[in-house]
Amino acid sequence: MTSRDVRTLGVLFVALALAVGGGAVVGAGLTGAASPTDAAQNSIDSCTTIDQSGTYVLTKDIENGGKTPISKSCITITADDVTFDGDGHRIDGRGVSHTKAIAVKDAEGVTVENVEVNDWHAGLLVKQGSATLQNVTTFSNAYGVRLEQPNDVRLENSNVSDNLVGVYTDNRSLTLDGTKFSENELKIQRDGG
């Protein structure tokens, strides 16, 4: 079987899946976006909650906080085994109290990648879960990355700049690899000091 045959078979499979399942994902901000390379890929174009495993891709910038209310998150991830790909887009906040651009809550095996977050109380929050944060840029937030009782977090090949606190951690598992810190008031704040 040639690579062209494999691509053709993949396209036929996706077409059949769309015909049978309709290709839509229920939920605010989510739309079905199956492609020959990833039939389980979903598109996001606004603030939403991700409560099912899969791959989610941000299709445009979210501006002015996406109408996120006080003490809420724009993107909330509560399902295990989620990949959230910002596709180079920005989630821009309004600097409103206790808001989060992206919050991973009680979820394991989450990857957040290729996204910029700015003007939030916490740019990225991981609370009681595990996540890999890679190729992210977090700037002009109160907390660039905030970790609350995480099981395991990796911050890789990212830029953390111009935040009050670059990374806040409560002394749980945090691995830094290839991450650049600049012009934060405090680079890393550990619980109690």
C-alpha positions as CSV (number, residue, x, y, z in Angstrom):
1,M,0.0,0.0,0.0
2,T,1.5,3.4,-1.0
3,S,1.4,6.5,1.1
4,R,-1.1,7.9,-1.3
5,D,-3.4,4.9,-0.7
6,V,-3.0,5.5,3.1
7,R,-4.0,9.2,2.8
8,T,-7.0,8.3,0.6
9,L,-8.1,5.7,3.1
10,G,-7.7,8.2,5.9
11,V,-9.9,10.8,4.0
12,L,-12.5,8.1,3.3
13,F,-12.5,7.1,7.0
14,V,-13.0,10.8,8.1
15,A,-15.8,11.3,5.6
16,L,-17.6,8.2,6.9
17,A,-17.1,9.3,10.5
18,L,-18.6,12.7,9.7
19,A,-21.5,11.2,7.8
20,V,-22.3,8.9,10.7
21,G,-21.6,11.2,13.6
22,G,-22.3,14.6,12.2
23,G,-18.9,15.9,13.2
24,A,-20.2,18.3,15.8
25,V,-19.0,18.6,19.4
26,V,-21.6,19.8,21.8
27,G,-20.5,22.7,24.1
28,A,-19.9,26.5,23.9
29,G,-16.8,27.4,22.0
30,L,-16.3,23.9,20.6
31,T,-16.8,22.8,17.0
32,G,-16.0,19.6,15.2
33,A,-12.9,19.9,13.1
34,A,-12.0,16.4,11.9
35,S,-9.0,16.2,9.6
36,P,-7.3,13.3,7.8
37,T,-4.5,13.4,10.3
38,D,-6.6,13.6,13.5
39,A,-10.3,12.6,13.4
40,A,-10.6,13.4,17.2
41,Q,-9.4,17.0,16.9
42,N,-11.8,19.7,18.1
43,S,-11.6,23.4,17.4
44,I,-12.1,26.1,20.1
45,D,-12.8,29.7,19.3
46,S,-14.0,31.1,22.7
47,C,-13.9,30.4,26.4
48,T,-15.1,26.9,27.3
49,T,-14.8,23.9,29.6
50,I,-13.1,20.8,28.2
51,D,-14.6,17.8,29.9
52,Q,-13.8,15.0,27.4
53,S,-10.4,13.5,26.5
54,G,-9.0,14.5,23.1
55,T,-7.1,17.1,21.2
56,Y,-8.4,20.7,21.1
57,V,-7.0,23.5,18.9
58,L,-7.6,27.2,19.5
59,T,-8.5,28.7,16.1
60,K,-8.3,32.5,17.0
61,D,-7.1,34.9,19.7
62,I,-9.5,35.4,22.6
63,E,-9.5,39.1,23.5
64,N,-10.5,41.1,26.6
65,G,-10.9,38.0,28.8
66,G,-13.6,36.4,26.6
67,K,-16.2,37.8,29.1
68,T,-14.7,35.6,31.9
69,P,-16.3,36.6,35.3
70,I,-14.4,37.2,38.5
71,S,-12.9,34.0,40.0
72,K,-13.4,31.9,36.8
73,S,-11.3,30.5,34.0
74,C,-11.5,31.2,30.3
75,I,-10.4,27.6,29.4
76,T,-11.1,25.0,32.1
77,I,-9.8,21.4,31.5
78,T,-11.4,18.8,33.8
79,A,-10.8,15.6,31.7
80,D,-7.8,13.4,31.7
81,D,-5.6,12.9,28.6
82,V,-6.3,16.3,26.9
83,T,-4.0,18.1,24.5
84,F,-4.8,21.8,24.3
85,D,-2.9,23.4,21.4
86,G,-3.1,27.2,21.2
87,D,-1.7,27.1,17.6
88,G,0.2,30.3,18.4
89,H,-2.8,32.3,19.5
90,R,-3.2,34.6,22.5
91,I,-5.7,34.4,25.3
92,D,-5.8,38.0,26.5
93,G,-7.3,38.8,29.9
94,R,-8.7,42.0,31.6
95,G,-6.6,41.8,34.8
96,V,-9.7,40.9,36.7
97,S,-9.4,39.4,40.2
98,H,-8.8,35.6,40.4
99,T,-9.4,34.9,36.8
100,K,-7.3,32.3,34.9
101,A,-6.6,32.0,31.2
102,I,-6.2,28.2,31.4
103,A,-7.0,26.1,34.4
104,V,-6.3,22.3,34.6
105,K,-8.4,21.0,37.5
106,D,-8.2,17.5,38.9
107,A,-7.1,16.2,35.5
108,E,-4.2,13.9,34.7
109,G,-2.0,13.7,31.5
110,V,-2.9,17.1,30.2
111,T,-0.7,19.0,27.7
112,V,-1.0,22.7,27.1
113,E,1.1,24.0,24.2
114,N,1.8,26.8,21.7
115,V,-0.2,29.5,23.4
116,E,0.3,33.0,24.9
117,V,-1.6,34.2,28.0
118,N,-1.5,37.7,29.4
119,D,-3.3,40.1,31.8
120,W,-4.8,37.4,34.1
121,H,-4.6,36.8,37.8
122,A,-3.0,33.4,36.8
123,G,-2.0,32.8,33.3
124,L,-1.8,29.0,33.7
125,L,-3.2,27.1,36.8
126,V,-2.7,23.4,37.6
127,K,-4.8,22.3,40.6
128,Q,-4.6,18.8,41.8
129,G,-3.6,17.2,38.5
130,S,-0.6,16.6,36.2
131,A,0.3,18.6,33.1
132,T,3.1,19.3,30.6
133,L,3.2,23.0,29.7
134,Q,5.3,23.5,26.6
135,N,6.1,26.3,24.2
136,V,3.9,28.7,26.2
137,T,4.4,32.4,26.8
138,T,3.0,33.9,29.9
139,F,3.4,37.6,30.6
140,S,1.9,40.6,32.5
141,N,-0.1,38.4,34.9
142,A,-0.1,38.4,38.7
143,Y,1.1,34.7,38.5
144,G,2.5,33.5,35.2
145,V,2.1,29.8,36.3
146,R,0.3,28.8,39.5
147,L,0.5,25.3,40.9
148,E,-1.9,24.2,43.7
149,Q,-1.3,20.7,45.0
150,P,-0.3,19.2,41.6
151,N,0.8,15.7,41.2
152,D,3.4,16.5,38.5
153,V,4.0,19.5,36.3
154,R,6.6,20.0,33.6
155,L,7.3,23.5,32.2
156,E,9.3,23.1,29.0
157,N,10.7,25.5,26.4
158,S,8.5,28.3,27.6
159,N,8.8,32.1,28.3
160,V,7.7,33.5,31.6
161,S,8.2,37.3,31.7
162,D,7.0,40.5,33.3
163,N,4.7,38.8,35.8
164,L,4.5,39.7,39.5
165,V,5.4,36.0,40.2
166,G,6.8,33.9,37.4
167,V,5.9,30.5,39.0
168,Y,4.1,29.9,42.3
169,T,4.4,26.3,43.6
170,D,3.4,24.7,46.9
171,N,6.6,22.6,46.9
172,R,5.1,19.8,44.9
173,S,6.7,18.2,41.8
174,L,7.8,20.8,39.3
175,T,10.3,20.2,36.5
176,L,11.7,23.1,34.5
177,D,13.4,22.4,31.2
178,G,14.5,25.1,28.7
179,T,12.2,27.7,30.2
180,K,13.3,31.4,30.2
181,F,12.4,33.8,33.0
182,S,12.8,37.6,32.6
183,E,11.6,40.7,34.4
184,N,9.3,39.0,36.8
185,E,9.1,40.6,40.2
186,L,9.8,37.2,41.7
187,K,11.0,34.3,39.5
188,I,9.7,31.4,41.6
189,Q,7.7,31.6,44.8
190,R,7.4,28.5,47.0
191,D,4.6,28.1,49.5
192,G,5.6,29.9,52.7
193,G,8.5,31.9,51.1
